[in-house]
Amino acid sequence: MSSLSKKWFVIINPTSGNGKSKKKWPEIKQLLELHGFEFEFVFTEYSGHSVLLVQEAIDNNFMNIICVGGDGTLHNIVNGIMSQNKILSKNIHVGMIPIGTGNDWVKTHHIPMTIKSAIETIFKGNILTQDIGKIELLNKNSIPVYFNNLAGIGFDAYVANKVHKYKYLGPLAYLFGAIIGLFSFKKFNAIVSVESHKYSNKNLMILVGLCKYSGGGMRLTQNPDPFDGLFDISIAQNLSKIEIIKNLGRLFNGKIVFNKKVTTLKAAAIDIELIENGALFAQADGEIIGSGGFKATIIPKAFTFYC
């Protein structure tokens, strides 16, 4: 593979998969060496460390990066790539060895879940370039946040905030967090602006999707396509607790979008303005990014990865 003649930078999140990344690193390292990868590696030391590590790697002329971790680690690597100006983001290639709680992003692109097969996928050198979302929070002057999978505000972000306490349960953490959240989450009023249309409702959650899966395998948007230059948007309105419980299975098979209280849209931009409860959490790729409403815009063909 021609890209093996280049340098690779490997980022390992030792806490991913309840510490599985750290335990499996000797095996991963050996397999990379057996496949002829020339690489440097580093373990992250704190939340968000990958952002800085990626920027330093790019400054040192690395254009091939391997992520050993979960969706959160990849999210930070994407943000490191998108927030630098030295090299066009699409010219930096990322390989994924998925070791996390949900591993949602890889499901869309059929990237193998086993270490050996994931490394072989990177070794083959096939690449795709997908769209990226850019979020600007409305309630403060904060730096933009980028996402490669799905962002949202409301119940999904509320659950994402709780999931961190239950990650030892693996993918079941999301289901457990959702059930717990049912009894404490309060629905919110918002004005959603999409192109020339405005939607004003009391809502359970508002989702902005690029890829198919989130929250440990849930399918919350109707027809996401990470290559079409559009977000797939779901506005879940005032569903009652009973309705949510009845529809738990439909969260995972994708049929929740056909509920009469769910509006689905396709657009390249969306503005979400909260009428009240400005402290409501927002999430991107399962990571809490702040609170309050936000504007999201799409950046077409911005992220290149091995698949």
For each residue, the residues with C-beta under 8 A, 3 or more apart:
1: 4 123 124 125
2: 5 125
3: 6 64 93 125
4: 1 35 36 37 38 123
5: 2
6: 3 38 63 64
7: 38 39 40 61 62 64
8: 32 37 38 39 40 62 64 65 66
9: 39 40 41 42 53 54 57 62 64 65 66
10: 32 39 40 41 42 65 66 68
11: 41 42 44 50 53 54 65 66 67 68 69 73 77
12: 21 22 25 28 41 42 43 44 68 69
13: 16 21 43 44 50 68 69 70 72 73
14: 19 21 22 25 43 44
15: 18 19 21 22
16: 13 19 20 21 68 69 70 72 73 99 100 101
17: 20 21 69 70 99 100 101
18: 15 101 167 168 170
19: 14 15 16 22 23
20: 16 17 23 24 99
21: 12 13 14 15 16 17 24 25 68 69 99
22: 12 14 15 19 25 43
23: 19 20
24: 20 21 27 28 99 115
25: 12 14 21 22 28 29 68
26: 29 30
27: 24 30 31 115
28: 12 24 25 31 32 68 97 115 119
29: 25 26 32 33 41
30: 26 27 33 34
31: 27 28 34 35 115 116 119
32: 8 10 28 29 35 37 39 66 119
33: 29 30 36 37
34: 30 31
35: 4 31 32 119 120 123
36: 4 33
37: 4 8 32 33 123
38: 4 6 7 8
39: 7 8 9 10 32 66
40: 7 8 9 10 62
41: 9 10 11 12 29
42: 9 10 11 12 53
43: 12 13 14 22
44: 11 12 13 14 49 50 53 69 73
45: 49
46: 49
47:
48: 51 52 76
49: 44 45 46 52 53 76
50: 11 13 44 53 54 67 69 73 76 77 80
51: 48 54 55 76 77 79 80 83
52: 48 49 55 56 80
53: 9 11 42 44 49 50 56 57 80
54: 9 11 50 51 57 58 65 76 77 80 81 84
55: 51 52 58 59 80 83 84
56: 52 53 59 60
57: 9 53 54 60 62 65
58: 54 55 61 62 63 80 81 84 86 87 92
59: 55 56 86
60: 56 57
61: 7 58
62: 7 8 9 40 57 58 65
63: 6 58 87 91 92 93
64: 3 6 7 8 9 92 93 95
65: 8 9 10 11 54 57 62 77 81 92 93 94 95
66: 8 9 10 11 32 39 94 95 96 97 122
67: 11 50 73 74 77 94 95 96 97
68: 10 11 12 13 16 21 25 28 73 97 99
69: 11 12 13 16 17 21 44 50 72 73 74 97 98 99 100
70: 13 16 17 73 74 98 99 100 101 102 103
71: 74 75 100 101 102 103 104 105 149 285 286
72: 13 16 69 75 76 100 285 286 287
73: 11 13 16 44 50 67 68 69 70 76 77 100
74: 67 69 70 71 77 78 94 96 105 148 285
75: 71 72 78 79 147 148 149 284 285 286 287
76: 48 49 50 51 54 72 73 79 80 287
77: 11 50 51 54 65 67 73 74 80 81 94
78: 74 75 81 82 94 132 146 147 148 285 303
79: 51 75 76 82 83 145 146
80: 50 51 52 53 54 55 58 76 77 83 84
81: 54 58 65 77 78 84 89 92 94 303
82: 78 79 89 132 134 146 299 302 303
83: 51 55 79 80 143 144 146
84: 54 55 58 80 81 87
85:
86: 58 59
87: 58 63 84 91 92
88: 91 92
89: 81 82 92 132 302 303 304
90: 129 301 302 303 304
91: 63 87 88 304
92: 58 63 64 65 81 87 88 89 304
93: 3 63 64 65 127 304 305 306
94: 65 66 67 74 77 78 81 303 304 305 306
95: 64 65 66 67 118 121 122 305 306
96: 66 67 74 105 106 111 118 122 305 306
97: 28 66 67 68 69 115 118 119 122
98: 69 70 103 106 111 113 118
99: 16 17 20 21 24 68 69 70 103 115
100: 16 17 69 70 71 72 73 103
101: 16 17 18 70 71 163 167 170 171 173 174 216
102: 70 71 171 174 213 214 215 216 217 286
103: 70 71 98 99 100 106 107 113
104: 71 107 108 149 150 211 213 214 215 216 217 286
105: 71 74 96 108 109 148 149 211 213 285
106: 96 98 103 109 110 111 112 113
107: 103 104 110 211 212 213 217
108: 104 105 149 211 212 213 224 226
109: 105 106 128 211 305 307
110: 106 107 307
111: 96 98 106 118 121 307
112: 106 117 118 120 121
113: 98 103 106 117 118
114: 117 118
115: 24 27 28 31 97 99 118 119
116: 31 119 120
117: 112 113 114 120 121
118: 95 96 97 98 111 112 113 114 115 121 122
119: 28 31 32 35 97 115 116 122 123
120: 35 112 116 117 123 124
121: 95 111 112 117 118 124 126 306 307
122: 66 95 96 97 118 119 125 306
123: 1 4 35 37 119 120
124: 1 120 121 306
125: 1 2 3 122 306
126: 121 306 307
127: 93 304 305 306 307
128: 109 227 304 305 307
129: 90 301 302 303 304 305
130: 148 210 211 226 227 301 302 303 305
131: 210 226 227 228 229 298 299 300 301 302 303
132: 78 82 89 146 147 148 210 298 299 302 303
133: 146 147 148 151 208 210 231 284 296 297 298 299
134: 82 144 145 146 296 297 298 299
135: 144 145 146 147 151 282 284 289 294 295 296
136: 142 144 294 295 296
137: 140 142 145 282 289 290 291 292 293 294
138: 271 272 273 292 293 294 295
139: 278 290 291 292 293
140: 137 290 292
141:
142: 136 137 145 290
143: 83
144: 83 134 135 136
145: 79 134 135 137 142 284 289 290
146: 78 79 82 83 132 133 134 135 284 299
147: 75 78 132 133 135 150 151 210 284 285
148: 74 75 78 105 130 132 133 210 211 226 285 303
149: 71 75 104 105 108 209 210 211 213 214 285 286
150: 104 147 207 208 209 210 211 214 220 221 224 284 285
151: 133 135 147 207 208 209 282 283 284 285 289 294 296
152: 156 157 205 206 207 208 220 282 283
153: 156 157 190 205 206 272 274 280 281 282 283 293 294
154: 157 158 185 187 188 203 204 205 206 236 280
155: 158 159 178 181 185 204 205 236
156: 152 153 159 160 205 207 214 215 220 283
157: 152 153 154 160 161 205 280 281 282 283 288
158: 154 155 161 162 181 185 281
159: 155 156 162 163 174 177 178 181 215
160: 156 157 163 177 215 281 283 286 287 288
161: 157 158 164 281 283 288
162: 158 159 165 166 177 180 181
163: 101 159 160 166 167 173 174 177 286
164: 161 167
165: 162
166: 162 163 169 172 173 176 177
167: 18 101 163 164 170 173
168: 18 173
169: 166 172 173 176
170: 18 101 167 173
171: 101 102 174 175 216 217
172: 166 169 175 176 216
173: 101 163 166 167 168 169 170 176 177 216
174: 101 102 159 163 171 177 178 215 216 217 218
175: 171 172 178 179 216 248
176: 166 169 172 173 179 180
177: 159 160 162 163 166 173 174 180 181
178: 155 159 174 175 181 182 215 248 251
179: 175 176 182
180: 162 176 177 183 184
181: 155 158 159 162 177 178 184 185
182: 178 179 185 241 244 245
183: 180 241
184: 180 181
185: 154 155 158 181 182
186: 277
187: 154 202 203 204 238
188: 154 202 203 274 275 276 277 280
189: 200 201 202 203 274 275 276 277
190: 153 200 201 203 206 272 273 274 275 293
191: 198 199 200 272 273 275
192: 198 199 200 201 206 235 270 271 272 273
193: 197 198 199 270 271 272 273
194: 197 199 233 265 267 269 270 271
195: 267 269
196:
197: 193 194
198: 191 192 193
199: 191 192 193 194 235 263
200: 189 190 191 192 275
201: 189 190 192 235 237 238
202: 187 188 189 237 238
203: 154 187 188 189 190 206 235 236 237 238
204: 154 155 187 236 237 238 239 244
205: 152 153 154 155 156 157 220 234 236
206: 152 153 154 190 192 203 233 234 235 236 272
207: 150 151 152 156 214 220 221 233 234 235 236
208: 133 150 151 152 231 232 233 270 296
209: 149 150 151 212 214 220 221 224 231 232 233 234
210: 130 131 132 133 147 148 149 150 224 226 231 232
211: 104 105 107 108 109 130 148 149 150 214 224 226
212: 107 108 209 219 221 224
213: 102 104 105 107 108 149 217 218 219
214: 102 104 149 150 156 207 209 211 218 220 286
215: 102 104 156 159 160 174 178 218 220 251 286
216: 101 102 104 171 172 173 174 175
217: 102 104 107 171 174 213 252
218: 174 213 214 215 251 252
219: 212 213 251 252 253 254 256
220: 150 152 156 205 207 209 214 215 234 236 251 256 257
221: 150 207 209 212 224 232 233 234 257 264
222: 232 234 254 257 264
223: 232 264 266
224: 108 150 209 210 211 212 221 232
225: 228 230 232
226: 108 130 131 148 210 211
227: 128 130 131 301
228: 131 225
229: 131 268 298 300
230: 225 266 267 268 298
231: 133 208 209 210 266 267 268 269 270 296 298
232: 208 209 210 221 222 223 224 225 264 265 266
233: 194 206 207 208 209 221 264 265 266 267 270
234: 205 206 207 209 220 221 222 257 262 263 264
235: 192 199 201 203 206 207 262 263 264 265
236: 154 155 203 204 205 206 207 220 239 256 259 261 262
237: 201 202 203 204 261 262 263
238: 187 201 202 203 204 261
239: 204 236 243 244 247 259 261
240: 243 244
241: 182 183 244 245
242: 245 246
243: 239 240 246 247 259 261
244: 182 204 239 240 241 247 248
245: 182 241 242 248
246: 242 243
247: 239 243 244 250 251 256 259
248: 175 178 244 245 251 252
249: 252 253
250: 247 253 254 255 256 259
251: 178 215 218 219 220 247 248 256
252: 217 218 219 248 249
253: 219 249 250
254: 219 222 250 257
255: 250 258
256: 219 220 236 247 250 251 259 262
257: 220 221 222 234 254 262 264
258: 255 262
259: 236 239 243 247 250 256 262
260:
261: 236 237 238 239 243
262: 234 235 236 237 256 257 258 259
263: 199 234 235 237
264: 221 222 223 232 233 234 235 257
265: 194 232 233 235
266: 223 230 231 232 233
267: 194 195 230 231 233 270
268: 229 230 231 297 298
269: 194 195 231 295 296 297 298
270: 192 193 194 208 231 233 267 295 296
271: 138 192 193 194 293 294 295
272: 138 153 190 191 192 193 206 293 294 295 296
273: 138 190 191 192 193 293
274: 153 188 189 190 277 278 280 292 293
275: 188 189 190 191 200
276: 188 189
277: 186 188 189 274 280
278: 139 274 291 292 293
279: 291 292
280: 153 154 157 188 274 277 291 292
281: 153 157 158 160 161 288 290 291
282: 135 137 151 152 153 157 288 289 290 291 292 293 294
283: 151 152 153 156 157 160 161 286 287 288 289
284: 75 133 135 145 146 147 150 151 287 289
285: 71 72 74 75 78 105 147 148 149 150 151
286: 71 72 75 102 104 149 160 163 214 215 283
287: 72 75 76 160 283 284
288: 157 160 161 281 282 283
289: 135 137 145 151 282 283 284
290: 137 139 140 142 145 281 282
291: 137 139 278 279 280 281 282
292: 137 138 139 140 274 278 279 280 282
293: 137 138 139 153 190 271 272 273 274 278 282
294: 135 136 137 138 151 153 271 272 282
295: 135 136 138 269 270 271 272
296: 133 134 135 136 151 208 231 269 270 272
297: 133 134 268 269
298: 131 132 133 134 229 230 231 268 269
299: 82 131 132 133 134 146 302
300: 131 229
301: 90 129 130 131 227
302: 82 89 90 129 130 131 132 299
303: 78 81 82 89 90 94 129 130 131 132 148
304: 89 90 91 92 93 94 127 128 129
305: 93 94 95 96 109 127 128 129 130
306: 93 94 95 96 121 122 124 125 126 127
307: 109 110 111 121 126 127 128
